[in-house]
């Protein structure tokens, strides 16, 4: 499992005609967590890399919606370490009281170069309610590790929220259903799931929604069906009642022998009236088991549910 939580502040200066310059100071934590077993214990291994990043880039915004960014970044490593925990396991294969068990800590700062610099390119969509969705590529020009020529090269999708965003408020949400509850047969929940979906951003005929649910997934190692938790982001394009959608869903599956993960690409057709009511989706949902590209499978799903309209406030 990989993670990269980031927090920071930014400064944006308008140059004119849709162009602007932006810089920021961000604190970021990169790394991963891995579990593996021996005959007597389970070992939890965490590698962490802390850094302060200062990107500087130029941005072009088309109609205050689509934006393109190009520039550079400088990253300063503040800490790097390997952290291990040992312990006996329960019948689910997890550590028992891991905090009280033996702990190993290895400082890795001497293995990394302190400064990393490189190129930054991205594009995305800025919504009037403060959310923006960005696809960003970074390519380092300096080695990250001292022992070899390993360079930073990442492709990330970021969902950001800007507090007190000053763009003019949109009226799209005032006449559109945003809350959806539905039952999905097969699909991202594997055998089926009950889901809630919320449309959090919209610009003209483009929307983005977040979905979460609980379902069942039969596994060969389980005598009973496992529990599945699909969580994802969906992009929706269309006018009035008929829409095309494309999104990504991360599904965690929990069974008696442990947990596993699958990545699900979800694309298809949805029927949803702006005023709410009947909701229908037909989707193709191929999956990647445990994010292993060699374990790919075709799948699909059908959803039926109800879309709710937000109640308008009564005049005082």
Residue frames as qw, qx, qy, qz and C-alpha x, y, z in Angstrom:
[[0.000, 0.890, 0.456, 0.000, 0.00, 0.00, 0.00],
 [0.456, 0.141, 0.023, 0.879, 1.45, 3.36, -1.02],
 [0.132, -0.882, -0.432, 0.133, 0.57, 6.78, 0.29],
 [0.432, 0.174, 0.025, 0.885, 1.63, 10.40, -0.19],
 [0.149, -0.867, -0.463, 0.105, -0.37, 12.80, 1.99],
 [0.413, 0.224, 0.041, 0.882, 0.54, 16.44, 1.34],
 [0.144, -0.881, -0.421, 0.161, -0.35, 19.71, 3.02],
 [0.475, -0.067, 0.096, 0.872, 0.77, 23.28, 2.34],
 [0.148, 0.812, 0.260, -0.501, 0.01, 26.84, 1.29],
 [0.556, 0.295, 0.468, 0.621, 0.24, 28.46, -2.15],
 [0.035, 0.664, 0.042, -0.746, 0.43, 31.87, -3.78],
 [0.508, 0.470, 0.617, 0.374, -1.15, 32.56, -7.19],
 [0.047, -0.572, 0.063, 0.816, -0.42, 35.76, -9.17],
 [0.596, 0.655, 0.464, -0.012, -2.59, 36.61, -12.19],
 [0.388, -0.233, 0.387, 0.803, -0.60, 37.78, -15.20],
 [0.401, 0.479, -0.023, -0.781, -3.56, 38.36, -17.52],
 [0.635, 0.349, -0.444, -0.527, -5.57, 36.73, -20.33],
 [0.961, -0.098, -0.158, -0.207, -5.90, 33.43, -18.45],
 [0.695, 0.312, -0.491, 0.423, -2.21, 33.21, -17.49],
 [0.524, -0.800, 0.148, -0.251, -0.91, 33.10, -13.93],
 [0.452, 0.427, -0.704, 0.344, 2.16, 32.10, -11.93],
 [0.779, -0.536, -0.047, -0.321, 1.92, 29.94, -8.84],
 [0.382, 0.385, -0.748, 0.382, 4.28, 28.76, -6.13],
 [0.771, -0.519, -0.127, -0.347, 3.75, 26.90, -2.89],
 [0.011, 0.478, -0.807, 0.347, 5.39, 25.30, 0.12],
 [0.870, -0.154, -0.250, -0.396, 4.25, 21.74, 0.74],
 [0.304, -0.453, 0.806, -0.231, 5.10, 19.14, 3.35],
 [0.827, 0.184, -0.349, -0.402, 4.82, 15.64, 1.96],
 [0.530, -0.375, 0.747, -0.143, 5.20, 12.09, 3.27],
 [0.723, 0.361, -0.473, -0.350, 5.97, 9.35, 0.76],
 [0.174, -0.382, 0.887, -0.191, 6.40, 5.68, 1.46],
 [0.712, -0.027, -0.552, -0.434, 4.74, 2.32, 1.78],
 [0.577, -0.355, 0.598, -0.428, 3.61, -0.36, 4.22],
 [0.658, 0.227, -0.674, -0.245, 4.17, -4.09, 3.72],
 [0.744, -0.372, 0.438, -0.341, 3.19, -7.13, 5.79],
 [0.673, 0.315, -0.658, -0.120, 4.95, -10.49, 5.55],
 [0.847, -0.431, 0.122, -0.287, 4.93, -13.61, 7.66],
 [0.185, 0.463, -0.858, 0.123, 7.44, -16.01, 9.20],
 [0.524, -0.178, -0.831, -0.050, 6.68, -19.30, 10.92],
 [0.383, -0.403, -0.663, 0.501, 6.23, -17.60, 14.31],
 [0.072, -0.608, -0.263, 0.745, 5.35, -13.98, 13.67],
 [0.410, 0.782, 0.386, 0.268, 4.01, -11.30, 11.35],
 [0.440, -0.289, 0.039, 0.849, 6.27, -8.39, 10.42],
 [0.236, 0.909, 0.342, -0.016, 4.93, -4.94, 9.58],
 [0.565, -0.132, 0.193, 0.791, 7.47, -2.92, 7.58],
 [0.185, 0.936, 0.286, -0.086, 7.06, 0.80, 6.89],
 [0.548, 0.031, 0.170, 0.819, 9.39, 2.90, 4.73],
 [0.031, 0.923, 0.352, -0.153, 8.87, 6.66, 5.00],
 [0.493, 0.150, 0.157, 0.843, 10.40, 9.65, 3.20],
 [0.067, -0.858, -0.381, 0.337, 9.55, 13.15, 4.50],
 [0.459, 0.147, 0.266, 0.835, 10.19, 16.20, 2.35],
 [0.105, 0.742, 0.241, -0.617, 9.44, 19.88, 1.88],
 [0.500, 0.359, 0.581, 0.533, 8.55, 20.74, -1.73],
 [0.051, 0.677, 0.076, -0.730, 8.60, 24.16, -3.41],
 [0.513, 0.411, 0.622, 0.425, 7.13, 24.00, -6.94],
 [0.090, 0.600, -0.037, -0.794, 7.08, 27.03, -9.24],
 [0.366, 0.268, 0.784, 0.423, 5.01, 26.88, -12.42],
 [0.235, 0.174, -0.176, -0.940, 3.06, 28.89, -14.95],
 [0.319, 0.369, 0.854, -0.181, -0.62, 28.17, -15.50],
 [0.226, 0.002, -0.406, -0.885, -3.02, 28.79, -18.35],
 [0.296, 0.321, 0.788, -0.434, -6.73, 28.57, -17.57],
 [0.105, -0.167, -0.647, -0.737, -9.34, 28.17, -20.31],
 [0.460, -0.496, -0.391, -0.624, -12.70, 29.70, -19.38],
 [0.330, -0.503, 0.527, -0.600, -11.70, 29.46, -15.69],
 [0.931, -0.099, 0.129, -0.325, -12.22, 25.68, -15.92],
 [0.949, 0.165, -0.031, 0.267, -9.56, 23.67, -17.81],
 [0.161, -0.923, 0.340, 0.078, -6.01, 24.50, -16.68],
 [0.884, 0.305, -0.184, 0.303, -2.53, 23.53, -17.88],
 [0.423, -0.869, 0.251, 0.057, 0.61, 23.87, -15.78],
 [0.851, 0.318, -0.177, 0.378, 4.32, 23.64, -16.58],
 [0.159, -0.892, 0.318, -0.278, 7.29, 24.46, -14.39],
 [0.561, 0.303, -0.700, 0.323, 9.77, 22.95, -11.98],
 [0.718, -0.657, -0.095, -0.210, 10.04, 21.82, -8.40],
 [0.291, 0.498, -0.685, 0.444, 12.67, 21.57, -5.70],
 [0.826, -0.454, -0.256, -0.216, 12.32, 19.05, -2.87],
 [0.058, 0.609, -0.647, 0.455, 14.31, 18.97, 0.39],
 [0.736, -0.203, -0.646, 0.005, 14.48, 15.68, 2.29],
 [0.325, -0.673, 0.324, -0.580, 13.91, 16.14, 6.04],
 [0.543, -0.335, 0.713, -0.292, 13.70, 12.54, 7.24],
 [0.750, 0.238, -0.518, -0.336, 13.82, 8.96, 5.94],
 [0.331, -0.383, 0.791, -0.343, 13.58, 5.73, 7.90],
 [0.593, -0.038, -0.758, -0.270, 12.65, 2.05, 7.97],
 [0.444, -0.307, 0.511, -0.669, 10.34, 1.00, 10.82],
 [0.538, -0.009, -0.817, -0.205, 9.57, -2.64, 11.68],
 [0.575, -0.326, 0.433, -0.613, 7.19, -4.23, 14.16],
 [0.364, 0.107, -0.922, -0.079, 7.16, -7.91, 15.09],
 [0.498, -0.151, 0.520, -0.678, 4.52, -9.94, 16.85],
 [0.231, 0.162, 0.959, 0.027, 2.44, -13.10, 16.93],
 [0.294, -0.063, -0.425, -0.854, -0.68, -13.09, 14.82],
 [0.577, 0.112, 0.539, -0.604, -4.32, -13.74, 15.47],
 [0.587, 0.244, 0.768, 0.075, -6.51, -16.04, 13.37],
 [0.475, 0.843, 0.224, -0.113, -6.89, -13.24, 10.80],
 [0.770, 0.283, 0.066, 0.568, -3.13, -12.95, 10.27],
 [0.059, 0.860, -0.046, 0.504, -2.74, -9.55, 11.98],
 [0.342, 0.304, -0.603, 0.654, -0.39, -8.45, 14.75],
 [0.556, -0.661, -0.503, 0.011, -1.55, -8.84, 18.34],
 [0.395, -0.887, -0.048, 0.236, -0.87, -5.65, 20.34],
 [0.748, 0.459, -0.010, 0.479, 1.83, -4.53, 17.86],
 [0.012, -0.886, 0.192, -0.421, 2.77, -1.40, 19.85],
 [0.660, -0.642, 0.357, -0.157, 3.94, -3.55, 22.80],
 [0.962, 0.084, 0.154, 0.211, 6.03, -5.88, 20.66],
 [0.603, -0.343, 0.267, 0.669, 9.64, -5.54, 19.55],
 [0.374, 0.911, 0.132, -0.116, 10.31, -2.46, 17.41],
 [0.667, -0.106, 0.283, 0.681, 13.22, -1.82, 15.03],
 [0.220, 0.948, 0.110, -0.202, 14.05, 1.63, 13.68],
 [0.696, -0.020, 0.312, 0.646, 16.65, 2.27, 10.96],
 [0.077, 0.828, -0.006, -0.555, 17.63, 5.80, 9.96],
 [0.719, 0.357, 0.469, 0.368, 17.94, 6.01, 6.14],
 [0.119, 0.958, 0.040, -0.259, 18.79, 9.70, 5.75],
 [0.303, -0.629, 0.559, 0.447, 22.41, 8.98, 4.79],
 [0.520, 0.151, 0.776, 0.324, 21.21, 6.87, 1.83],
 [0.328, 0.804, 0.482, 0.114, 19.27, 9.77, 0.21],
 [0.333, 0.236, 0.076, 0.910, 20.41, 12.99, -1.42],
 [0.024, -0.459, -0.504, 0.731, 18.98, 15.96, 0.45],
 [0.306, 0.530, -0.043, -0.790, 17.91, 17.96, -2.64],
 [0.437, 0.294, 0.799, 0.291, 15.78, 16.70, -5.53],
 [0.233, 0.563, -0.028, -0.792, 14.83, 18.97, -8.46],
 [0.334, 0.155, 0.844, 0.389, 12.96, 18.38, -11.68],
 [0.194, -0.090, -0.442, -0.871, 10.19, 19.12, -14.18],
 [0.272, 0.354, 0.745, -0.496, 6.47, 19.41, -13.42],
 [0.247, -0.034, -0.536, -0.807, 3.66, 19.15, -16.03],
 [0.159, 0.322, 0.863, -0.354, -0.04, 18.85, -15.28],
 [0.274, -0.224, -0.410, -0.841, -3.56, 19.49, -16.48],
 [0.057, -0.312, -0.860, 0.400, -6.87, 19.54, -14.67],
 [0.186, -0.614, -0.521, -0.563, -10.29, 21.05, -14.04],
 [0.089, -0.029, -0.497, 0.863, -11.18, 23.76, -11.53],
 [0.212, -0.602, -0.728, -0.251, -14.73, 23.84, -10.18],
 [0.114, -0.658, -0.024, -0.744, -16.49, 26.85, -8.74],
 [0.730, -0.632, -0.132, -0.224, -17.09, 25.20, -5.35],
 [0.323, -0.804, 0.494, -0.073, -13.35, 25.01, -4.65],
 [0.847, -0.118, 0.504, 0.121, -12.57, 21.45, -5.80],
 [0.464, 0.697, -0.433, -0.335, -10.12, 20.76, -8.59],
 [0.943, -0.015, 0.325, 0.068, -9.02, 17.50, -10.18],
 [0.166, 0.845, -0.466, -0.201, -5.44, 17.39, -11.47],
 [0.972, 0.110, 0.081, 0.190, -3.34, 14.84, -13.37],
 [0.079, -0.926, 0.364, 0.058, 0.33, 15.63, -12.66],
 [0.933, 0.179, -0.099, 0.295, 3.62, 14.22, -13.97],
 [0.241, -0.907, 0.342, 0.058, 6.98, 14.97, -12.34],
 [0.903, 0.285, -0.143, 0.287, 10.42, 13.96, -13.61],
 [0.525, -0.793, 0.159, 0.265, 13.46, 14.44, -11.40],
 [0.565, 0.762, -0.276, 0.155, 16.78, 15.63, -12.82],
 [0.009, -0.629, 0.694, -0.350, 18.91, 14.67, -9.81],
 [0.556, -0.041, -0.829, 0.028, 19.34, 11.17, -8.29],
 [0.629, -0.627, -0.057, -0.456, 17.24, 10.47, -5.20],
 [0.909, -0.393, 0.069, 0.120, 19.52, 7.74, -3.81],
 [0.118, -0.836, 0.503, 0.182, 23.27, 8.09, -3.35],
 [0.617, -0.241, 0.736, 0.141, 24.00, 4.45, -4.19],
 [0.449, 0.276, 0.729, 0.436, 22.54, 4.49, -7.72],
 [0.051, 0.044, -0.266, -0.962, 21.04, 6.73, -10.37],
 [0.022, -0.551, -0.834, 0.004, 17.43, 6.33, -9.26],
 [0.027, -0.113, -0.084, -0.990, 15.40, 9.37, -10.31],
 [0.308, 0.387, 0.616, -0.613, 12.02, 10.52, -9.12],
 [0.215, -0.003, -0.614, -0.760, 9.39, 9.87, -11.84],
 [0.174, 0.323, 0.825, -0.431, 5.72, 9.92, -10.81],
 [0.244, -0.287, -0.516, -0.769, 2.29, 10.20, -12.39],
 [0.027, -0.276, -0.767, 0.579, -0.36, 11.17, -9.86],
 [0.196, -0.588, -0.530, -0.579, -4.04, 12.10, -9.83],
 [0.180, -0.107, -0.536, 0.818, -4.88, 14.69, -7.20],
 [0.220, -0.736, -0.554, -0.319, -8.21, 15.83, -5.80],
 [0.305, 0.014, -0.336, 0.891, -7.69, 19.21, -4.15],
 [0.159, -0.828, -0.531, -0.082, -9.92, 21.61, -2.26],
 [0.297, 0.287, -0.118, 0.903, -9.17, 25.34, -2.05],
 [0.204, -0.625, -0.612, 0.439, -10.62, 27.07, 1.02],
 [0.066, 0.786, 0.182, -0.588, -12.45, 30.35, 0.29],
 [0.450, 0.155, 0.595, 0.648, -12.05, 29.94, -3.45],
 [0.072, 0.497, 0.134, -0.855, -12.91, 33.31, -5.01],
 [0.024, -0.095, -0.720, -0.687, -14.36, 32.23, -8.35],
 [0.509, -0.079, -0.012, -0.857, -18.01, 33.15, -8.90],
 [0.464, 0.017, 0.824, -0.325, -20.40, 30.60, -7.42],
 [0.194, -0.012, -0.784, -0.590, -22.16, 28.37, -9.92],
 [0.606, 0.002, 0.246, -0.757, -25.90, 27.79, -10.00],
 [0.528, 0.162, -0.766, -0.330, -25.69, 24.31, -11.52],
 [0.170, -0.035, -0.920, 0.351, -26.21, 22.58, -8.18],
 [0.343, 0.125, 0.381, -0.849, -29.47, 24.42, -7.50],
 [0.760, 0.269, -0.013, -0.592, -31.38, 22.45, -10.13],
 [0.623, 0.352, -0.692, -0.096, -29.59, 19.10, -10.16],
 [0.903, -0.402, -0.029, -0.150, -29.87, 15.92, -8.09],
 [0.183, 0.730, -0.615, 0.236, -26.64, 15.27, -6.19],
 [0.402, -0.333, 0.780, -0.345, -27.34, 12.46, -3.71],
 [0.739, 0.179, -0.498, -0.417, -27.87, 8.91, -5.05],
 [0.527, -0.290, 0.757, -0.254, -28.54, 5.61, -3.31],
 [0.754, 0.347, -0.362, -0.425, -28.48, 2.47, -5.44],
 [0.824, -0.210, 0.526, -0.013, -28.02, -1.30, -5.52],
 [0.363, 0.644, -0.582, -0.338, -25.39, -2.60, -7.94],
 [0.969, 0.008, 0.231, -0.089, -25.51, -6.16, -9.22],
 [0.851, 0.164, 0.067, 0.494, -21.95, -7.50, -9.72],
 [0.172, 0.926, -0.026, 0.336, -19.77, -4.49, -10.71],
 [0.201, 0.672, -0.506, 0.501, -17.17, -2.91, -8.42],
 [0.595, -0.459, 0.463, -0.470, -18.48, -4.75, -5.35],
 [0.024, -0.268, 0.952, 0.149, -17.69, -8.06, -7.16],
 [0.006, 0.324, 0.944, 0.068, -20.92, -9.99, -6.43],
 [0.152, -0.749, -0.481, -0.429, -23.05, -6.95, -5.62],
 [0.338, -0.132, -0.411, 0.836, -23.19, -3.94, -3.32],
 [0.084, -0.885, -0.459, 0.003, -25.30, -1.15, -1.82],
 [0.512, 0.101, 0.029, 0.853, -23.85, 2.29, -2.56],
 [0.021, -0.903, -0.279, 0.327, -24.14, 6.00, -1.85],
 [0.551, 0.269, 0.265, 0.745, -22.91, 8.51, -4.45],
 [0.104, -0.853, -0.241, 0.451, -22.47, 12.26, -4.09],
 [0.536, 0.626, 0.203, 0.528, -21.87, 14.70, -6.97],
 [0.487, -0.646, -0.165, 0.564, -19.34, 17.11, -5.48],
 [0.143, -0.508, 0.278, 0.802, -18.33, 19.20, -8.53],
 [0.524, 0.588, 0.602, 0.131, -19.91, 20.36, -11.78],
 [0.036, -0.505, 0.237, 0.829, -19.15, 22.68, -14.67],
 [0.514, 0.286, -0.375, -0.716, -21.80, 22.98, -17.35],
 [0.910, 0.052, -0.180, -0.371, -22.34, 19.38, -18.54],
 [0.609, 0.286, -0.678, 0.294, -19.34, 17.79, -16.77],
 [0.652, -0.641, 0.125, -0.386, -19.72, 16.40, -13.25],
 [0.413, 0.315, -0.804, 0.288, -17.62, 14.46, -10.77],
 [0.758, -0.480, -0.045, -0.439, -18.97, 12.22, -8.05],
 [0.022, 0.414, -0.857, 0.306, -17.60, 10.14, -5.18],
 [0.828, -0.181, -0.335, -0.412, -19.07, 6.72, -4.41],
 [0.049, -0.360, 0.849, -0.382, -18.78, 4.37, -1.43],
 [0.809, -0.130, -0.228, -0.525, -20.56, 1.14, -0.59],
 [0.394, -0.348, 0.823, -0.216, -20.55, -2.27, 1.02],
 [0.790, 0.255, -0.318, -0.457, -21.03, -5.58, -0.76],
 [0.845, -0.249, 0.471, -0.042, -20.12, -9.25, -0.96],
 [0.451, 0.658, -0.567, -0.206, -17.38, -11.09, -2.86],
 [0.979, -0.154, 0.115, -0.064, -17.04, -14.90, -2.91],
 [0.127, 0.746, -0.654, -0.005, -13.46, -16.10, -2.47],
 [0.794, 0.141, -0.587, -0.068, -12.05, -19.60, -2.86],
 [0.360, 0.190, -0.727, 0.553, -10.35, -19.46, 0.55],
 [0.331, -0.109, 0.429, -0.833, -13.57, -18.53, 2.38],
 [0.060, 0.285, 0.956, -0.033, -16.38, -20.86, 3.31],
 [0.146, 0.802, 0.526, -0.243, -18.70, -17.85, 3.28],
 [0.421, 0.760, 0.194, 0.456, -18.73, -14.73, 1.12],
 [0.479, -0.156, -0.197, 0.841, -16.19, -12.02, 1.89],
 [0.020, 0.881, 0.338, -0.331, -17.11, -8.38, 2.56],
 [0.519, 0.309, 0.268, 0.751, -16.21, -5.84, -0.13],
 [0.111, -0.806, -0.248, 0.526, -15.88, -2.06, 0.27],
 [0.521, 0.455, 0.365, 0.623, -15.85, -0.19, -3.09],
 [0.142, -0.831, -0.135, 0.520, -14.74, 3.47, -2.96],
 [0.561, 0.186, 0.456, 0.665, -14.13, 5.56, -6.08],
 [0.084, 0.571, -0.022, -0.817, -14.32, 8.73, -8.19],
 [0.493, 0.468, 0.697, 0.229, -16.58, 8.94, -11.27],
 [0.005, 0.315, -0.220, -0.923, -16.51, 11.48, -14.11],
 [0.380, 0.555, 0.731, -0.108, -19.89, 12.11, -15.81],
 [0.001, -0.221, 0.352, 0.910, -20.63, 13.85, -19.13],
 [0.029, 0.427, 0.841, 0.329, -24.10, 14.52, -20.52],
 [0.238, -0.143, -0.007, -0.961, -27.16, 16.76, -20.78],
 [0.690, -0.195, -0.117, -0.688, -30.55, 16.28, -19.18],
 [0.884, -0.255, 0.214, -0.328, -31.27, 12.59, -18.55],
 [0.970, 0.194, -0.008, 0.145, -28.63, 10.62, -20.44],
 [0.170, -0.881, 0.440, 0.018, -24.94, 10.49, -19.49],
 [0.845, 0.280, -0.395, 0.226, -21.68, 8.71, -20.19],
 [0.512, -0.805, 0.271, -0.127, -19.34, 8.04, -17.28],
 [0.776, 0.329, -0.438, 0.313, -15.79, 6.89, -16.62],
 [0.406, -0.791, 0.301, -0.344, -14.13, 6.38, -13.27],
 [0.493, 0.308, -0.766, 0.275, -11.83, 4.39, -11.01],
 [0.743, -0.539, 0.001, -0.396, -12.87, 2.37, -7.97],
 [0.197, 0.411, -0.827, 0.328, -10.65, 0.88, -5.27],
 [0.827, -0.320, -0.216, -0.409, -12.28, -2.18, -3.69],
 [0.076, -0.449, 0.811, -0.368, -11.00, -3.66, -0.43],
 [0.812, -0.126, -0.460, -0.336, -12.03, -7.26, 0.22],
 [0.255, -0.477, 0.695, -0.474, -12.01, -8.74, 3.72],
 [0.855, -0.071, -0.445, -0.259, -12.27, -12.49, 4.33],
 [0.835, -0.549, 0.026, -0.035, -11.32, -14.88, 7.12],
 [0.870, -0.015, 0.047, 0.491, -7.75, -15.38, 5.85],
 [0.385, -0.338, 0.063, 0.856, -6.97, -11.66, 5.47],
 [0.308, 0.803, 0.195, -0.472, -7.54, -8.72, 3.16],
 [0.532, 0.117, 0.536, 0.645, -6.93, -8.08, -0.53],
 [0.161, 0.659, 0.057, -0.732, -7.46, -5.22, -2.97],
 [0.522, 0.378, 0.623, 0.443, -8.62, -4.79, -6.54],
 [0.037, 0.411, -0.103, -0.905, -8.61, -1.79, -8.83],
 [0.412, 0.530, 0.741, 0.034, -11.72, -1.40, -10.97],
 [0.003, -0.112, 0.329, 0.938, -12.12, 0.73, -14.11],
 [0.277, 0.542, 0.740, -0.287, -15.80, 1.68, -14.39],
 [0.088, 0.247, -0.340, -0.903, -17.25, 3.00, -17.65],
 [0.123, 0.390, 0.899, 0.158, -20.71, 2.99, -19.13],
 [0.174, -0.450, -0.386, -0.786, -24.10, 4.67, -19.40],
 [0.079, -0.317, -0.725, 0.607, -26.30, 6.21, -16.70],
 [0.163, -0.620, -0.511, -0.572, -29.87, 7.49, -16.69],
 [0.325, -0.434, -0.519, 0.661, -30.37, 10.30, -14.17],
 [0.061, 0.825, 0.407, 0.386, -32.88, 13.15, -14.32],
 [0.211, 0.409, -0.274, 0.844, -31.77, 16.60, -13.10],
 [0.504, -0.474, 0.063, -0.719, -34.85, 16.74, -10.88],
 [0.308, -0.296, 0.831, -0.357, -34.08, 13.36, -9.31],
 [0.862, 0.123, 0.072, -0.486, -36.00, 10.12, -9.29],
 [0.982, 0.071, 0.169, 0.051, -35.13, 6.82, -10.97],
 [0.036, -0.783, 0.590, 0.194, -31.42, 6.13, -11.40],
 [0.967, 0.154, 0.203, 0.019, -30.09, 3.39, -13.73],
 [0.003, 0.775, -0.584, -0.241, -26.49, 2.53, -14.67],
 [0.975, 0.182, 0.104, 0.068, -25.02, -0.11, -16.99],
 [0.054, -0.881, 0.464, 0.077, -21.23, -0.33, -16.72],
 [0.875, 0.278, -0.340, 0.202, -18.24, -2.33, -17.89],
 [0.447, -0.821, 0.305, -0.183, -16.02, -2.88, -14.83],
 [0.836, 0.270, -0.409, 0.246, -12.78, -4.76, -15.64],
 [0.599, -0.785, 0.146, -0.063, -10.62, -5.34, -12.57],
 [0.500, 0.547, -0.592, 0.316, -6.94, -5.69, -11.66],
 [0.832, -0.491, -0.256, -0.016, -6.56, -8.10, -8.71],
 [0.692, -0.574, 0.010, 0.439, -4.16, -6.81, -6.03],
 [0.171, 0.920, -0.194, -0.294, -3.02, -4.22, -8.62],
 [0.504, -0.288, 0.721, 0.379, -1.09, -6.98, -10.42],
 [0.424, 0.507, -0.297, -0.689, -1.27, -6.31, -14.18],
 [0.214, 0.173, -0.926, -0.257, -1.07, -10.06, -14.87],
 [0.032, 0.345, 0.899, -0.269, -4.29, -10.65, -12.94],
 [0.275, 0.163, -0.124, -0.939, -6.76, -8.82, -15.16],
 [0.172, 0.323, 0.930, 0.006, -10.38, -9.88, -15.61],
 [0.200, -0.278, -0.407, -0.847, -13.47, -8.70, -17.50],
 [0.073, -0.424, -0.795, 0.428, -16.52, -7.83, -15.43],
 [0.125, -0.380, -0.339, -0.852, -19.64, -5.68, -15.52],
 [0.054, -0.328, -0.745, 0.578, -22.53, -4.44, -13.44],
 [0.156, -0.569, -0.511, -0.625, -26.04, -3.03, -13.45],
 [0.133, -0.156, -0.550, 0.810, -27.25, -0.45, -10.92],
 [0.235, -0.627, -0.546, -0.504, -30.75, 0.68, -9.96],
 [0.337, -0.328, -0.539, 0.699, -31.53, 3.32, -7.38],
 [0.024, -0.895, -0.438, -0.081, -32.95, 6.73, -6.57],
 [0.404, 0.225, -0.075, 0.884, -31.49, 10.24, -6.94],
 [0.234, -0.751, -0.526, 0.323, -32.53, 12.87, -4.40],
 [0.204, 0.719, 0.102, 0.656, -32.94, 16.60, -4.89],
 [0.307, -0.111, -0.491, 0.808, -31.67, 18.92, -2.19],
 [0.083, -0.787, -0.610, 0.046, -34.63, 20.64, -0.55],
 [0.220, 0.540, 0.048, 0.811, -34.78, 24.36, -1.20],
 [0.189, -0.224, -0.567, 0.769, -34.87, 26.62, 1.83],
 [0.010, -0.771, -0.626, -0.116, -38.26, 28.16, 2.51],
 [0.176, 0.550, -0.014, 0.816, -38.38, 31.97, 2.29],
 [0.258, -0.291, -0.635, 0.667, -38.51, 33.66, 5.68]]
